[in-house]
Amino acid sequence: MTDNKMAKCRIAVDAMGGDYAPKNEILGAMAALREVNDFELILIGDKVKILKTAREENINLDENLIYHASQVIDMHDKPTDAIKSKKDSSIVVGARLVHDKLADAFVSGGNTGAVMAASTLLMGRIHGVSRPTIGAAFPTIGSKSCIVFDAGSSVDSKPQHLFEYAVLGSIFCREMYGIENPTVGLLNVGEEESKGNELTFATNKLLKNSKLNYYGNVEGKDILKGTVDIVVCDGFVGNVILKFGESVFSLLKARIKNYSNNGIINKLKALVVKSVLKVALSDMDYQTHGGVPLLGINGISIIGHGSSSPLAIKNMILRAKEMYDKNLTTKFEEALKKYAIEKS
């Protein structure tokens, strides 16, 4: 791997991925460059459309920043089929640039399945990783977050997969959140070791015999309580939790709006509550996190919402740069070697 201290991080941005591409991608990328200018930007996509949009937004964009890609994988394309049939798409080209060492990180708000598939197949997996994983950060009643792995990158996990998620998640939390020895919990239907299914029984044994900071079984309520720093579970369950969690903020807004419609007094009360909630729940806003990293691949890939705003795109880029600066890919590989020896 290139010495981070000697080389600038090269971040490839999928300019065609997302509902508002390429406008939001260009605006977000330019905002990232203004905030932290010590990285090289590569905008991937239709060169004519990118330049046209930049002119419309009064942005003086250097053509040399653009890597032309003639195709786009849209949200309705089947990921694996699209990767094969659209080899010159912005998603495939972005993942290939990282594989070919022409970029150090790839950022996309495009088709989630396609980004995960292209990143995994083209960048490859870190030695010791059976399946890559994505984590979703949840706010807690305290000041820290609880990160759930896996949040939907794959389903039908095996105990070894969940063990690897715990290792990758521990390194990620240590480096990105500054938690020296993160606690790991195994999501289950109860705290008792006698509860669960074959997957949780076998995973519990692996985690107990490791040198990870394993807390034990946790329940769904422990995520928002912040009982542990990391919760591991199968991607099917994790994605259900993620989608449910994302809906809570919309529910609160709808309830407040309905309440405010019942008279001027209610409207004034609702304005106060709304302003308080906006500040108190600001860490639930996806734009703050930008996107989620795909951990376990031999490179850096950040996946964002299709509706990503310029702020979200900017934060995705900054997250990618931070991961590069901290040399996380190498640290993941070193940790996997270490824990593979310890658990055996």
C-alpha positions as CSV (number, residue, x, y, z in Angstrom):
1,M,0.0,0.0,0.0
2,T,1.1,3.5,-0.8
3,D,2.6,5.4,2.1
4,N,-0.2,7.8,3.2
5,K,2.3,10.4,4.4
6,M,3.9,10.7,0.9
7,A,0.9,10.5,-1.4
8,K,-2.4,12.5,-1.6
9,C,-5.5,10.5,-1.3
10,R,-7.3,10.1,-4.6
11,I,-11.0,9.9,-4.2
12,A,-13.2,8.8,-7.1
13,V,-16.8,10.1,-6.8
14,D,-19.7,8.6,-8.8
15,A,-21.1,11.7,-10.4
16,M,-24.0,9.9,-11.9
17,G,-25.2,7.9,-8.9
18,G,-28.2,9.2,-7.0
19,D,-31.5,10.9,-7.6
20,Y,-30.1,14.4,-8.2
21,A,-26.9,13.5,-10.1
22,P,-24.7,15.0,-11.2
23,K,-25.7,18.3,-9.5
24,N,-25.5,17.2,-5.9
25,E,-22.4,15.2,-6.5
26,I,-20.6,18.1,-8.0
27,L,-21.7,20.6,-5.3
28,G,-20.7,18.1,-2.6
29,A,-17.4,17.4,-4.1
30,M,-16.6,21.1,-4.5
31,A,-17.6,21.7,-0.9
32,A,-15.3,18.9,0.3
33,L,-12.4,20.4,-1.7
34,R,-13.0,23.8,-0.1
35,E,-13.0,22.3,3.4
36,V,-10.1,20.0,3.0
37,N,-8.1,20.6,-0.2
38,D,-5.3,18.0,0.4
39,F,-6.8,15.3,-1.7
40,E,-7.2,14.6,-5.4
41,L,-10.7,14.5,-6.8
42,I,-11.9,12.3,-9.7
43,L,-15.5,12.8,-10.9
44,I,-16.7,9.7,-12.8
45,G,-19.5,10.0,-15.3
46,D,-20.8,11.6,-18.5
47,K,-18.3,14.3,-19.2
48,V,-20.7,16.5,-21.2
49,K,-23.4,16.3,-18.5
50,I,-21.0,17.0,-15.7
51,L,-19.5,20.1,-17.5
52,K,-23.0,21.4,-18.4
53,T,-24.2,21.1,-14.8
54,A,-21.1,22.8,-13.5
55,R,-21.7,25.7,-15.8
56,E,-25.3,26.0,-14.7
57,E,-24.1,26.1,-11.1
58,N,-21.5,28.7,-12.0
59,I,-18.7,26.3,-11.0
60,N,-15.4,26.6,-12.9
61,L,-14.7,22.8,-13.2
62,D,-11.4,21.6,-14.5
63,E,-12.0,19.0,-17.2
64,N,-9.0,17.0,-16.0
65,L,-10.9,16.1,-12.9
66,I,-13.5,14.1,-14.9
67,Y,-13.0,10.4,-15.8
68,H,-15.6,9.8,-18.5
69,A,-18.0,6.8,-18.1
70,S,-20.6,6.3,-20.8
71,Q,-23.1,4.2,-18.8
72,V,-25.2,4.5,-15.7
73,I,-26.5,1.8,-13.4
74,D,-29.9,3.0,-12.2
75,M,-31.9,2.0,-9.1
76,H,-34.0,-0.5,-11.0
77,D,-31.1,-2.5,-12.5
78,K,-30.3,-5.9,-11.0
79,P,-26.8,-5.4,-9.4
80,T,-25.0,-8.5,-10.7
81,D,-26.5,-8.3,-14.2
82,A,-25.8,-4.6,-14.5
83,I,-22.1,-5.0,-13.5
84,K,-21.7,-7.5,-16.4
85,S,-23.8,-5.6,-19.0
86,K,-22.7,-2.0,-18.0
87,K,-18.9,-2.3,-17.7
88,D,-18.5,1.3,-18.6
89,S,-20.9,2.5,-15.9
90,S,-19.7,5.1,-13.3
91,I,-20.1,2.4,-10.5
92,V,-18.0,-0.2,-12.2
93,V,-15.4,2.3,-13.4
94,G,-15.1,3.7,-9.9
95,A,-14.5,0.3,-8.3
96,R,-12.0,-0.6,-11.1
97,L,-10.0,2.6,-10.5
98,V,-9.4,1.6,-6.9
99,H,-8.5,-2.0,-8.0
100,D,-6.0,-0.6,-10.6
101,K,-4.5,1.7,-7.9
102,L,-5.6,4.8,-9.9
103,A,-7.8,5.9,-7.0
104,D,-7.6,5.2,-3.2
105,A,-11.3,5.4,-2.4
106,F,-14.7,5.3,-4.2
107,V,-17.8,7.2,-3.1
108,S,-21.3,6.6,-4.5
109,G,-24.9,7.3,-3.9
110,G,-25.9,5.0,-6.7
111,N,-27.6,1.6,-6.7
112,T,-26.5,0.2,-3.3
113,G,-26.4,-3.5,-4.4
114,A,-24.4,-2.6,-7.5
115,V,-21.9,-0.6,-5.4
116,M,-21.4,-3.4,-2.9
117,A,-21.2,-6.0,-5.7
118,A,-18.7,-4.0,-7.8
119,S,-16.6,-3.1,-4.8
120,T,-16.4,-6.7,-3.6
121,L,-15.8,-8.3,-7.0
122,L,-13.4,-5.8,-8.4
123,M,-11.5,-4.5,-5.3
124,G,-11.5,-8.0,-3.8
125,R,-11.8,-9.0,-0.1
126,I,-9.1,-8.5,2.5
127,H,-7.4,-11.8,3.3
128,G,-9.3,-13.4,6.1
129,V,-12.7,-11.9,5.3
130,S,-15.4,-14.2,4.2
131,R,-18.0,-11.5,3.7
132,P,-17.7,-7.7,3.7
133,T,-20.1,-5.8,6.0
134,I,-21.7,-2.4,6.4
135,G,-22.5,-0.8,9.7
136,A,-25.3,1.6,10.7
137,A,-24.7,4.1,13.5
138,F,-27.6,4.5,15.9
139,P,-27.9,7.4,18.5
140,T,-28.2,6.3,22.1
141,I,-29.5,7.8,25.3
142,G,-25.8,8.8,26.1
143,S,-23.4,10.8,24.0
144,K,-22.0,7.9,21.9
145,S,-23.4,5.9,19.0
146,C,-24.0,2.2,18.8
147,I,-23.0,0.6,15.4
148,V,-24.9,-2.4,14.1
149,F,-23.0,-4.8,11.9
150,D,-24.3,-6.2,9.5
151,A,-26.9,-3.6,8.3
152,G,-27.8,-5.3,5.1
153,S,-24.8,-6.2,3.0
154,S,-25.8,-9.9,3.0
155,V,-28.2,-12.4,4.7
156,D,-28.0,-15.9,6.0
157,S,-24.8,-15.3,7.9
158,K,-22.7,-18.0,9.5
159,P,-21.0,-17.7,12.9
160,Q,-17.6,-17.0,11.3
161,H,-19.2,-14.0,9.4
162,L,-20.5,-12.5,12.6
163,F,-17.2,-13.0,14.3
164,E,-15.4,-11.2,11.4
165,Y,-18.0,-8.3,11.6
166,A,-17.1,-8.0,15.3
167,V,-13.4,-7.7,14.5
168,L,-13.8,-5.3,11.6
169,G,-16.3,-3.2,13.7
170,S,-13.9,-3.1,16.7
171,I,-11.1,-1.7,14.5
172,F,-13.5,0.8,12.8
173,C,-14.8,2.1,16.2
174,R,-11.3,2.4,17.6
175,E,-9.9,4.3,14.7
176,M,-12.9,6.4,13.6
177,Y,-14.6,7.0,17.0
178,G,-11.6,6.9,19.3
179,I,-12.9,4.1,21.5
180,E,-9.8,2.2,22.6
181,N,-11.5,-1.1,23.4
182,P,-15.0,-1.2,22.0
183,T,-17.6,-3.5,23.6
184,V,-19.3,-6.0,21.4
185,G,-22.8,-7.4,21.9
186,L,-24.5,-10.3,20.0
187,L,-28.1,-9.4,19.1
188,N,-30.4,-12.1,20.5
189,V,-33.9,-12.6,21.8
190,G,-32.7,-12.5,25.4
191,E,-29.5,-11.9,27.5
192,E,-29.3,-15.5,28.8
193,E,-26.9,-17.8,27.0
194,S,-29.7,-20.4,26.9
195,K,-31.7,-18.3,24.5
196,G,-31.3,-18.0,20.7
197,N,-30.8,-20.2,17.7
198,E,-28.0,-22.2,16.1
199,L,-26.4,-19.1,14.7
200,T,-26.3,-17.2,18.0
201,F,-25.2,-20.2,20.1
202,A,-22.2,-20.8,17.8
203,T,-21.3,-17.1,17.4
204,N,-21.5,-16.6,21.2
205,K,-18.9,-19.4,21.6
206,L,-16.6,-17.8,19.0
207,L,-16.8,-14.4,20.6
208,K,-16.4,-15.7,24.2
209,N,-13.2,-17.5,23.2
210,S,-11.7,-14.4,21.5
211,K,-9.8,-11.5,22.9
212,L,-12.4,-9.1,21.7
213,N,-14.1,-7.0,24.4
214,Y,-17.2,-9.2,24.3
215,Y,-20.1,-8.2,26.5
216,G,-22.4,-11.1,25.7
217,N,-26.0,-11.3,24.3
218,V,-28.0,-8.1,24.0
219,E,-31.5,-7.3,23.0
220,G,-33.0,-4.8,20.6
221,K,-33.6,-2.3,23.4
222,D,-29.8,-2.3,24.1
223,I,-29.0,-0.6,20.8
224,L,-30.6,2.8,21.7
225,K,-29.6,2.4,25.4
226,G,-26.0,2.3,24.3
227,T,-25.3,-0.8,26.3
228,V,-22.4,-1.7,23.9
229,D,-20.5,0.1,21.2
230,I,-21.0,-2.6,18.6
231,V,-23.9,-5.0,17.9
232,V,-23.5,-7.9,15.5
233,C,-26.3,-9.7,13.8
234,D,-27.3,-11.2,10.5
235,G,-27.8,-8.7,7.7
236,F,-31.5,-9.5,7.3
237,V,-32.2,-8.5,10.9
238,G,-29.8,-5.6,10.8
239,N,-31.4,-4.1,7.7
240,V,-34.9,-4.4,9.2
241,I,-33.6,-2.5,12.3
242,L,-32.0,0.1,10.1
243,K,-35.1,0.8,8.0
244,F,-37.3,0.9,11.1
245,G,-34.9,3.3,12.8
246,E,-34.9,5.6,9.8
247,S,-38.7,5.8,9.9
248,V,-38.8,7.0,13.5
249,F,-37.8,10.6,12.7
250,S,-40.5,10.8,10.0
251,L,-43.1,9.5,12.4
252,L,-42.2,12.2,15.0
253,K,-42.4,14.9,12.4
254,A,-45.8,13.7,11.1
255,R,-47.2,13.5,14.7
256,I,-46.0,17.0,15.5
257,K,-47.5,18.3,12.3
258,N,-50.9,16.7,13.0
259,Y,-50.8,18.1,16.5
260,S,-50.1,21.6,15.2
261,N,-53.1,21.5,12.9
262,N,-55.5,21.6,15.9
263,G,-55.4,25.3,16.7
264,I,-53.0,28.2,17.1
265,I,-51.9,27.2,20.6
266,N,-51.0,23.8,19.5
267,K,-49.1,25.3,16.5
268,L,-47.0,27.4,18.8
269,K,-46.3,24.5,21.1
270,A,-45.3,22.4,18.1
271,L,-42.8,25.0,16.9
272,V,-41.0,24.9,20.2
273,V,-41.0,21.1,20.3
274,K,-39.9,20.9,16.6
275,S,-36.9,23.2,17.2
276,V,-35.8,21.2,20.3
277,L,-36.1,17.9,18.5
278,K,-34.2,19.2,15.5
279,V,-31.2,19.9,17.7
280,A,-31.6,16.9,20.1
281,L,-31.9,14.4,17.2
282,S,-29.5,16.0,14.8
283,D,-27.2,12.9,14.9
284,M,-30.1,10.9,13.4
285,D,-29.8,12.9,10.2
286,Y,-28.1,10.7,7.6
287,Q,-26.4,13.8,6.0
288,T,-24.2,14.1,9.1
289,H,-22.7,10.6,8.5
290,G,-22.9,10.9,4.7
291,G,-22.8,7.2,4.0
292,V,-21.7,3.9,5.3
293,P,-18.3,2.2,4.5
294,L,-18.2,-1.3,3.1
295,L,-15.7,-3.0,5.5
296,G,-13.6,-6.0,4.6
297,I,-12.8,-5.1,1.0
298,N,-9.3,-4.4,-0.3
299,G,-10.0,-0.7,-0.6
300,I,-12.3,2.1,0.5
301,S,-15.9,2.2,-0.7
302,I,-18.5,4.5,0.8
303,I,-22.2,4.0,0.0
304,G,-24.7,6.8,0.4
305,H,-28.4,7.3,0.0
306,G,-29.8,7.8,-3.5
307,S,-31.3,11.1,-2.3
308,S,-27.9,12.3,-0.9
309,S,-27.7,16.0,-0.6
310,P,-24.5,18.0,-1.3
311,L,-23.8,18.0,2.5
312,A,-24.1,14.2,2.5
313,I,-21.8,13.8,-0.5
314,K,-19.3,16.1,1.1
315,N,-19.3,14.1,4.3
316,M,-19.0,10.8,2.4
317,I,-15.8,12.2,0.7
318,L,-14.4,13.4,4.0
319,R,-15.1,10.0,5.6
320,A,-13.3,8.3,2.8
321,K,-10.3,10.5,3.2
322,E,-10.2,9.9,7.0
323,M,-10.3,6.2,6.5
324,Y,-7.4,6.5,4.0
325,D,-5.4,8.8,6.3
326,K,-5.8,6.3,9.1
327,N,-4.7,3.4,6.9
328,L,-7.7,1.4,7.9
329,T,-7.5,-1.3,5.2
330,T,-4.1,-2.4,6.5
331,K,-5.3,-2.3,10.1
332,F,-8.3,-4.5,9.3
333,E,-6.0,-7.1,7.7
334,E,-3.6,-7.0,10.7
335,A,-6.5,-7.4,13.2
336,L,-8.0,-10.3,11.3
337,K,-4.6,-12.1,11.4
338,K,-4.3,-11.4,15.1
339,Y,-7.7,-12.6,16.1
340,A,-7.7,-15.6,13.8
341,I,-4.7,-16.9,15.8
342,E,-6.2,-16.0,19.1
343,K,-9.5,-17.8,18.5
344,S,-8.0,-20.9,17.1
